[in-house]
Structures are given as C-alpha cells and as structure tokens.
Amino acid sequence: ADASLGELKDLLKSALNPGGEQARKKSARLDFAFVFPNKDGRYIMKEIGRVFSETNGRTDDSARTLNSLRFQTGDFIDVSIR
C-alpha cells in the first residue's frame, strides 16, 4: 500500500518512545527526505516534504504519497523532528 507523509507522521507520533514527545508537540515540524545511493555508490539526500504536527491553518505536504514522490525499494527515509 502507498503511505502519505501525513500517515507516516501519525505513525511516528504514536510509535516513538522516547522522542515521541517532541513529535507530539503542537508546534512540531517533521521534515522528510529520501536517502539513496547514486551511480557511484555515494548516498544522496533529497528533501521531499514538510509536515506539521498540527497544521493550524498552515499548508504542508501531508497528502503527498511515497509513490508520487518516487520512493523505491531500498531507499531510506530520513525524518527530522523540530
């Protein structure tokens, strides 16, 4: 199945412990990136979206899906919680 960035946010908010407190804060921002090897075997990081713990009128990338962002088997997903 294809997951959205919003669904990944919800999963992280419920699963992280410790660390989940940061993701559950109303002001939290989660920045997502794909990490994958290039042709030379070096890893590349590509920012793919930003999701807020609570939008409060702000627009974010919650609806974007991994498939629409061209996620491939073997890619890593990096998440920064601020």
Order of alpha helices (4+ residues) and beta strands (2+ residues): alpha-alpha-beta-beta-beta
